[in-house]
Amino acid sequence: MKKSLFYLFMLICSVSLFTACSDDDDEGNGSGNQLTSQVIGGYKGTLNIYLAAGNEEMHIGVDIPKNITIAEASKTSVNMELKDFSFMNMDLGTISLQNCELTKDGDNYKFAGKQKLTVQKYSLVADIDAEGIISGNVVTVNLDIAAKLSDLTQNVRVVYSGTKLTGSESSEAKITNFIFDSDVVTEQPVIDEEKGIITFTVRGNATVDQLKLIPEITVSNKATVTPASGVEQNFGQEVKYTVMAENGNTRVYKVIVKHIINKFDFESWEEQKGEGDVSLGFYSPVGGYWDTSNTGVYLIKAMLGETYPELVDTPFAVEKVTDAHLGTGAAKVSTIDSKGAYGMIPKITAGTLFLGYFNTEYAMTSALMCTRFGLVWNEKPLKVTGFYKYLPGDVYYRCDDPEGAKDIVVEDKSMKDACMISAVLYEISDESEGQYLDGTNIYTSSDRVVALAQFSTDEKVDDYAPFTLTLDYVKEYNSAKKYRFAVIASSSANGDKFSGAPGSALYLDDIEIINE
């Protein structure tokens, strides 16, 4: 695989993916076809995405609910539109095919077109072949995309199948009521319709197991919701509900729990999945509080796996291990040699485990911005304690231009790798995405950082040893204000500068946050 699918779609869709299917929209081209109500209208169906991998295909987007619209362009041509195309939780815009020649084949209608798309900004050229067939009230559309970026080529196949709507179906897709019958819930869910967020509060001593709750959900008339009402979900991790209206319109709601557990033993981990429930090949701690840099490693493997086959078998940067302080589970955070390419893919990728989440929407802007640090915190944190081991790697590589050439490093024999564990409390005005601090500013936003503590060592520590982070308050804590609190652990202290030693490994276990 020479380029990740999300990257190619990001480039293509960001510049209006398809601009034309055919240059010929002359109504008098001799075909004699007349568009009928059988063809024009909206269709409700599903989308599947296939990525060419050698002589095989990877089915990476499975039965994604989508609507398309087929409209009249002329008496012999149609336009097709698929709105809100997304992949890897990234909104990539609208696919719009214009002036596609329409022909009649027995009882069926067919439309087809070709398009050559050039995007000078990214040195991208894409050859697009589109074919569609309408049989009765069912449409099937195939899009074959051969995208070339510099000397890299990637073939993608997109298949859509849908059924024609009558036009009388309801378009409303809302969750109108969301409640729990549980003693652990202290405040019933509040639905923010504008933001698509459902928030509820649980007892301060609620355990992860107690966050496995069964909601009763009411939705708009003739709409459906997935996961279904009455089905248990683990709200200790991120849960999203998709409501589909009768006409195929969808709305996604994210559920947020206003409660933070303060002890983490890293005993339980869960497999991470992408679009269409496809496995991403790595695991994260159960609970939804901690995230890792593994998603970034996954994307690097996808982009460079064919050029560097050894990357495919390289362990992810953060893993569960049985070498624990107590129990049978701990977190191992490692620095890996990610080979580097194109100035944007680093040679050195430091493993990071942090409170917060990894947002792939920022992958093309800045890898460091993907790390959305911190959880909403309603108490005053004083200390973070835990146990660690550290094994620094043998050869340290220094990146001198982390902004423009992440892939270029030099061996620095004067440097020795060091781990870093940090705790940061910072102010927010609200709980929106724009209020996160990230890898570019978590230590430099002096106007927002309220308290900070850091621990670092370059010494080899073979057996688990305790560590304590005592927060130093540079601003007065005010319980009337809103805050996020982040704990960040990296196997290379200069990982944010894409410098470090491959093989450096930080082990963490039994972390506790002590509040006032």
C-alpha positions as MATLAB code, in Angstrom:
seq = 'MKKSLFYLFMLICSVSLFTACSDDDDEGNGSGNQLTSQVIGGYKGTLNIYLAAGNEEMHIGVDIPKNITIAEASKTSVNMELKDFSFMNMDLGTISLQNCELTKDGDNYKFAGKQKLTVQKYSLVADIDAEGIISGNVVTVNLDIAAKLSDLTQNVRVVYSGTKLTGSESSEAKITNFIFDSDVVTEQPVIDEEKGIITFTVRGNATVDQLKLIPEITVSNKATVTPASGVEQNFGQEVKYTVMAENGNTRVYKVIVKHIINKFDFESWEEQKGEGDVSLGFYSPVGGYWDTSNTGVYLIKAMLGETYPELVDTPFAVEKVTDAHLGTGAAKVSTIDSKGAYGMIPKITAGTLFLGYFNTEYAMTSALMCTRFGLVWNEKPLKVTGFYKYLPGDVYYRCDDPEGAKDIVVEDKSMKDACMISAVLYEISDESEGQYLDGTNIYTSSDRVVALAQFSTDEKVDDYAPFTLTLDYVKEYNSAKKYRFAVIASSSANGDKFSGAPGSALYLDDIEIINE';
ca = [
       0.000    0.000    0.000;
       1.700    3.218   -1.135;
      -0.576    5.818    0.347;
      -3.299    5.731    2.964;
      -6.826    6.042    1.638;
      -7.721    8.807    4.019;
      -4.815   10.897    2.738;
      -5.775   10.535   -0.908;
      -9.414   11.315   -0.239;
      -8.366   14.271    1.908;
      -6.474   15.719   -1.035;
      -9.065   14.916   -3.678;
     -12.186   15.902   -1.776;
     -10.722   19.088   -0.398;
     -10.765   20.587   -3.886;
     -14.265   19.506   -4.998;
     -13.780   15.853   -5.812;
     -15.455   15.514   -9.196;
     -16.203   18.439  -11.474;
     -17.497   16.704  -14.591;
     -18.296   13.282  -16.014;
     -18.671   14.275  -19.634;
     -18.036   17.404  -21.635;
     -21.038   16.578  -23.826;
     -24.332   17.791  -22.394;
     -25.822   18.557  -25.784;
     -29.465   17.608  -25.577;
     -29.460   16.685  -29.250;
     -26.702   14.067  -29.295;
     -28.958   11.541  -30.977;
     -29.487    9.082  -28.145;
     -33.167    9.931  -27.966;
     -33.395    9.114  -24.260;
     -35.892   11.021  -22.160;
     -35.370   11.234  -18.407;
     -38.242    9.832  -16.400;
     -39.385    9.866  -12.792;
     -37.876    6.387  -12.553;
     -34.389    7.929  -12.671;
     -34.541   11.370  -11.064;
     -34.723   11.621   -7.263;
     -33.082   10.648   -4.000;
     -31.751    7.188   -3.149;
     -31.191    5.634    0.279;
     -28.489    2.991    0.597;
     -24.981    2.053    1.692;
     -21.410    2.781    0.624;
     -18.471    0.342    0.541;
     -14.820    1.297    0.048;
     -12.089   -0.999   -1.261;
      -8.371   -0.267   -1.314;
      -6.049   -2.041   -3.755;
      -3.272   -3.894   -1.937;
      -1.100   -5.807   -4.393;
      -3.291   -8.316   -6.220;
      -5.994   -8.122   -3.565;
      -8.414   -5.558   -2.154;
      -8.887   -4.434    1.412;
     -12.526   -3.853    2.352;
     -11.985   -0.842    4.581;
     -15.390    0.854    4.588;
     -18.315   -1.530    5.149;
     -22.007   -0.732    4.559;
     -21.769    2.951    5.457;
     -25.317    4.472    5.340;
     -25.522    7.176    2.679;
     -28.000    8.939    0.429;
     -27.329   10.101   -3.118;
     -29.299   12.406   -5.392;
     -29.649   12.008   -9.160;
     -30.807   15.158  -10.912;
     -31.506   16.095  -14.506;
     -28.647   17.859  -16.291;
     -30.205   17.634  -19.748;
     -32.516   15.264  -21.600;
     -29.585   12.934  -22.110;
     -27.422   13.470  -19.032;
     -27.621   13.445  -15.244;
     -25.800   14.864  -12.242;
     -25.093   12.699   -9.190;
     -24.314   14.036   -5.705;
     -23.169   12.273   -2.538;
     -22.937   14.679    0.399;
     -20.850   14.494    3.565;
     -18.461   11.798    2.422;
     -16.279   10.800    5.383;
     -13.544    8.340    6.208;
     -11.575    7.721    9.422;
     -13.880   10.177   11.213;
     -12.879   12.886    8.752;
     -15.440   14.939    6.835;
     -14.178   15.105    3.273;
     -16.929   17.034    1.535;
     -19.300   16.329   -1.361;
     -18.776   14.032   -4.336;
     -20.469   15.692   -7.317;
     -20.524   14.161  -10.794;
     -21.786   16.537  -13.475;
     -23.260   15.937  -16.974;
     -22.897   12.160  -17.043;
     -24.215   10.696  -20.319;
     -27.403    8.685  -19.794;
     -28.343    5.702  -21.975;
     -31.180    3.198  -21.919;
     -30.368   -0.517  -21.872;
     -33.572   -2.529  -22.044;
     -35.517   -1.730  -18.885;
     -32.430   -0.229  -17.225;
     -30.748    3.165  -17.393;
     -26.975    3.597  -17.383;
     -24.766    6.618  -16.879;
     -21.007    6.850  -17.196;
     -18.197    9.351  -17.373;
     -14.477    9.945  -17.035;
     -12.637   12.765  -15.363;
      -8.988   13.726  -15.083;
      -8.430   15.799  -11.985;
      -5.242   17.808  -11.417;
      -4.467   19.437   -8.070;
      -1.311   21.486   -8.481;
      -1.111   22.358   -4.791;
      -0.414   18.708   -3.941;
       1.104   17.602   -7.296;
      -1.850   15.206   -7.497;
      -3.374   13.726  -10.652;
      -6.418   11.430  -10.461;
      -8.032    9.476  -13.290;
     -11.653    8.769  -12.391;
     -13.987    6.287  -14.087;
     -17.636    6.392  -12.979;
     -20.385    3.971  -13.945;
     -23.951    3.717  -12.670;
     -26.934    1.530  -13.451;
     -30.551    2.093  -12.413;
     -32.708   -1.017  -12.463;
     -36.270   -0.377  -11.388;
     -35.944    1.643   -8.190;
     -32.413    0.413   -7.360;
     -29.201    2.243   -8.273;
     -25.642    0.899   -8.210;
     -22.681    3.235   -8.722;
     -19.023    2.223   -9.113;
     -16.217    4.777   -8.834;
     -12.710    3.658   -9.830;
     -10.052    6.158   -8.816;
      -6.386    5.966   -9.858;
      -4.686    8.723   -7.872;
      -1.055    9.688   -8.373;
       0.898   11.832   -5.923;
       4.433   12.505   -7.150;
       5.672    8.981   -7.974;
       3.114    7.199   -5.781;
      -0.037    5.592   -7.205;
      -3.040    4.239   -5.313;
      -6.158    2.572   -6.714;
      -9.429    2.944   -4.840;
     -12.852    1.469   -5.609;
     -16.056    2.899   -4.158;
     -19.375    1.046   -4.557;
     -22.770    2.529   -3.724;
     -26.105    0.691   -3.752;
     -29.418    2.345   -2.906;
     -33.184    2.306   -3.315;
     -35.184    5.219   -4.689;
     -37.190    7.255   -2.209;
     -40.798    8.208   -2.897;
     -40.330   11.751   -1.571;
     -42.970   11.362    1.124;
     -40.605    9.895    3.762;
     -39.874   11.802    6.947;
     -36.518   13.608    7.026;
     -36.300   14.107   10.796;
     -33.458   12.269   12.567;
     -33.382   13.285   16.238;
     -32.967   11.717   19.655;
     -35.870   13.208   21.587;
     -35.318   11.446   24.919;
     -32.399    9.573   26.491;
     -32.669    8.252   30.066;
     -31.152    5.677   32.420;
     -32.758    3.676   35.216;
     -29.655    3.358   37.383;
     -28.596    4.505   40.842;
     -25.129    5.327   39.535;
     -26.550    8.163   37.386;
     -26.892   11.323   39.458;
     -28.022   13.625   36.631;
     -30.069   12.317   33.706;
     -28.755   13.027   30.178;
     -29.111   16.469   28.650;
     -29.320   16.603   24.839;
     -27.528   19.472   23.101;
     -29.228   19.256   19.714;
     -27.082   21.957   18.122;
     -23.776   20.257   18.969;
     -25.038   16.675   18.792;
     -23.805   15.936   22.314;
     -25.576   14.048   25.115;
     -24.146   14.644   28.595;
     -24.908   12.918   31.905;
     -23.328   12.707   35.359;
     -22.539    9.660   37.513;
     -21.494    9.159   41.148;
     -17.952   10.152   42.030;
     -17.060    6.609   43.131;
     -18.546    4.893   40.081;
     -16.323    2.113   38.702;
     -15.706    1.278   35.058;
     -18.020   -1.731   35.348;
     -20.777    0.496   36.738;
     -20.541    2.635   33.613;
     -21.946   -0.277   31.597;
     -25.466    1.124   31.385;
     -28.670    0.506   29.433;
     -30.276    3.644   27.994;
     -33.892    3.977   26.955;
     -33.955    6.084   23.790;
     -36.788    7.783   21.947;
     -36.234    9.028   18.390;
     -38.194   10.892   15.714;
     -41.231    9.193   14.203;
     -40.212    6.404   11.760;
     -36.499    6.931   12.507;
     -34.131    4.241   13.790;
     -31.140    4.485   16.139;
     -27.886    2.491   16.224;
     -26.932    1.121   18.748;
     -30.538    0.334   19.601;
     -32.474    1.485   22.657;
     -32.324   -0.977   25.552;
     -28.881   -2.340   24.598;
     -26.081   -2.091   27.183;
     -23.130    0.140   26.317;
     -19.863    0.847   28.127;
     -20.060    4.590   28.706;
     -16.587    4.533   30.216;
     -15.441    4.814   26.605;
     -16.687    7.016   23.783;
     -20.154    5.976   22.600;
     -21.829    7.424   19.515;
     -25.427    6.963   18.387;
     -26.501    7.318   14.746;
     -30.128    8.192   14.050;
     -31.409    7.466   10.551;
     -34.577    9.165    9.341;
     -37.098    7.347    7.175;
     -35.636    9.061    4.112;
     -32.038    8.106    4.989;
     -30.886   11.373    6.565;
     -28.556   10.666    9.472;
     -27.499   12.480   12.625;
     -24.707   11.362   14.967;
     -24.781   12.056   18.713;
     -21.778   11.669   21.011;
     -22.350   10.718   24.665;
     -20.132   12.338   27.319;
     -19.960   11.229   30.964;
     -19.242   13.972   33.506;
     -17.168   11.840   35.807;
     -13.538   10.880   35.952;
     -12.156    7.833   37.697;
      -8.895    8.574   39.497;
      -7.135    5.183   39.466;
      -5.853    3.399   36.370;
      -4.324   -0.072   36.459;
      -4.198   -0.790   32.687;
      -5.529   -4.309   33.204;
      -8.206   -4.147   30.484;
      -7.632   -3.128   26.868;
      -9.922   -3.188   23.835;
      -9.405   -3.514   20.096;
      -9.706   -0.270   18.139;
     -11.826   -0.213   14.987;
     -12.342    2.184   12.109;
     -15.097    2.884    9.616;
     -17.403   -0.092    9.105;
     -16.113   -1.822   12.270;
     -12.800   -2.697   10.554;
      -9.976   -3.582   12.951;
      -7.069   -1.115   13.047;
      -4.743   -3.717   14.542;
      -4.052   -2.100   17.906;
      -5.576   -1.832   21.383;
      -6.250    0.970   23.887;
      -7.001    0.974   27.616;
     -10.674    0.341   28.350;
     -12.613    3.311   29.681;
     -12.138    5.925   26.985;
     -10.032    8.138   29.253;
      -6.621    7.287   27.770;
      -5.652    7.461   24.133;
      -2.358    6.853   22.359;
      -0.257    7.772   19.340;
      -1.119    4.384   17.800;
      -3.541    5.899   15.286;
      -0.662    7.940   13.887;
       1.474    4.795   13.659;
      -1.394    3.020   11.889;
      -1.488    5.762    9.241;
       2.294    5.654    8.815;
       2.161    1.882    8.318;
      -0.568    2.316    5.720;
       1.395    4.960    3.817;
       4.845    3.350    3.919;
       4.091   -0.348    4.424;
       4.825   -1.331    0.835;
       8.027    0.707    0.622;
       9.184   -0.566    4.037;
       7.597   -4.022    4.606;
       9.285   -4.282    7.993;
       7.008   -1.490    9.230;
       3.981   -3.751    8.883;
       5.331   -6.121   11.547;
       6.712   -3.369   13.773;
       4.840   -3.313   17.114;
       2.627   -0.308   17.733;
       3.991    2.501   19.892;
       1.718    1.729   22.870;
       0.860   -1.824   23.918;
      -0.497   -3.806   26.831;
       2.154   -5.999   28.469;
       1.916   -8.576   31.233;
       5.109   -7.283   32.893;
       3.136   -5.307   35.476;
       3.748   -3.672   38.841;
       0.601   -5.347   40.165;
      -1.897   -7.592   38.444;
      -1.444   -8.835   34.885;
      -1.475   -5.654   32.791;
       0.619   -2.534   32.262;
       1.233   -0.048   29.457;
       4.421   -0.140   27.390;
       5.166    3.120   25.548;
       7.898    2.824   22.887;
       9.782    4.969   20.389;
       9.845    3.437   16.906;
      11.787    3.940   13.697;
       8.979    5.030   11.351;
      11.409    5.396    8.407;
      10.282    8.872    7.306;
       9.260   10.247    3.911;
       8.027   13.325    2.005;
       9.057   15.748    4.755;
       5.806   15.035    6.601;
       6.235   11.449    7.864;
       8.811   11.403   10.685;
      11.820    9.137   10.949;
      11.352    9.016   14.732;
       7.905    8.463   16.274;
       7.780    8.572   20.060;
       5.041    6.583   21.754;
       2.603    8.716   23.743;
      -0.063    7.673   26.262;
      -2.300   10.505   27.430;
      -5.601   11.513   28.969;
      -7.624   12.854   26.045;
      -8.116   11.593   22.515;
      -6.395   11.378   19.121;
      -8.214   13.345   16.394;
      -7.298   12.349   12.823;
      -8.985   15.469   11.429;
      -5.721   17.305   12.115;
      -3.465   14.690   10.464;
      -2.881   16.828    7.367;
      -2.410   20.019    9.367;
      -0.022   18.862   12.071;
       0.660   15.470   13.619;
       1.099   17.150   17.011;
      -2.350   18.745   16.793;
      -3.930   15.282   16.643;
      -3.201   14.848   20.355;
      -6.180   16.546   22.035;
      -4.893   16.624   25.596;
      -7.037   16.528   28.713;
     -10.367   15.531   30.203;
     -12.893   17.925   31.709;
     -11.943   18.002   35.403;
     -14.264   19.192   38.157;
     -11.842   18.893   41.074;
      -8.492   20.426   42.013;
      -5.716   17.906   41.256;
      -2.755   17.946   43.621;
      -0.603   14.963   42.671;
      -0.213   12.151   40.178;
       1.470    8.992   41.416;
       2.351    5.720   39.746;
       5.041    3.195   38.919;
       7.400    3.112   35.949;
      10.357    1.386   34.318;
      12.498    2.900   31.567;
      14.886    1.397   29.025;
      16.472    4.086   26.798;
      17.300    3.108   23.197;
      20.862    2.742   22.000;
      21.133    5.309   19.167;
      19.752    8.848   19.486;
      18.572   10.648   16.345;
      18.090   14.424   16.271;
      15.712   16.187   13.898;
      16.924   19.729   13.222;
      13.891   20.860   11.206;
      10.794   19.376   12.903;
       8.523   21.842   11.123;
       9.614   21.246    7.529;
      11.627   18.014    7.367;
      10.443   15.504    9.960;
      12.020   12.677    7.975;
      15.588   14.017    8.097;
      17.615   13.184   11.219;
      21.245   12.918   12.253;
      22.775   10.528   14.745;
      23.817   12.431   17.864;
      26.227   10.484   20.051;
      26.254   13.274   22.631;
      22.548   12.740   23.385;
      20.863   10.058   25.460;
      17.133    9.463   25.275;
      14.933   10.290   28.266;
      11.298    9.595   29.112;
       8.854   12.300   30.153;
       5.699   12.146   32.308;
       3.734   15.387   32.656;
       0.570   16.627   34.311;
      -1.107   19.841   33.118;
      -4.261   21.605   34.312;
      -5.524   24.305   31.964;
      -8.518   26.611   31.645;
     -11.289   26.239   29.068;
     -14.209   28.542   28.349;
     -16.374   25.628   27.203;
     -16.072   21.957   26.294;
     -15.809   22.475   22.517;
     -13.143   21.045   20.225;
     -11.510   24.445   19.826;
     -10.668   24.631   23.535;
      -8.204   21.715   23.573;
      -4.482   22.231   24.029;
      -2.353   19.839   21.983;
       1.208   18.814   21.233;
       1.983   22.222   19.740;
       1.009   24.325   22.758;
       0.368   22.233   25.883;
       3.498   23.589   27.609;
       3.563   27.065   26.065;
       0.027   28.428   26.566;
       0.937   30.490   29.612;
      -2.362   32.354   29.463;
      -4.318   29.118   29.992;
      -2.050   26.730   31.937;
      -2.943   26.813   35.629;
      -0.729   24.056   37.059;
       2.122   21.919   35.751;
       4.357   19.068   36.909;
       6.954   17.014   35.023;
       9.163   13.999   35.647;
      11.993   12.940   33.345;
      14.942   10.575   33.481;
      17.511    9.185   31.044;
      18.603    6.476   33.492;
      17.865    2.821   32.864;
      15.352    1.536   35.432;
      14.956   -2.247   35.203;
      12.445   -2.725   38.029;
       9.265   -0.776   38.711;
       9.933    2.340   40.755;
       7.457    4.924   42.110;
       7.089    8.410   40.688;
       5.183   11.446   41.990;
       4.133   14.546   40.099;
       3.267   17.384   42.477;
       1.440   20.102   40.605;
       2.894   23.602   40.813;
       0.045   26.123   40.606;
       1.084   29.200   38.638;
      -2.484   30.562   38.816;
      -5.123   30.397   41.505;
      -7.618   27.549   41.159;
     -11.227   28.747   40.900;
     -13.976   26.123   41.267;
     -16.352   28.382   39.313;
     -14.175   28.042   36.194;
     -13.901   25.122   33.758;
     -10.740   23.074   33.341;
      -9.193   20.163   31.474;
      -6.575   17.976   33.114;
      -3.994   16.009   31.138;
      -1.477   13.352   32.088;
       0.991   12.766   29.245;
       3.632   10.032   29.095;
       6.211    9.749   26.300;
       9.063    7.327   25.719;
      11.168   10.194   24.296;
      11.137   13.604   25.971;
      11.925   15.306   22.643;
       9.389   13.273   20.745;
       7.442   16.435   19.957;
      10.546   17.504   17.997;
      10.650   14.091   16.247;
      13.881   13.241   18.024;
      14.726   10.220   20.154;
      16.130    6.704   20.161;
      14.227    3.819   18.535;
      13.688    1.087   21.086;
      13.280    3.406   24.066;
      10.553    1.888   26.242;
       8.611    3.400   29.155;
       6.481    1.036   31.258;
       3.629    2.492   33.316;
       1.245    0.991   35.855;
      -1.104    1.864   38.722;
      -1.445    5.588   38.079;
      -3.521    7.550   40.588;
      -4.674   11.161   40.486;
      -5.027   12.708   43.936;
      -7.451   15.613   44.180;
      -7.866   18.138   46.972;
];
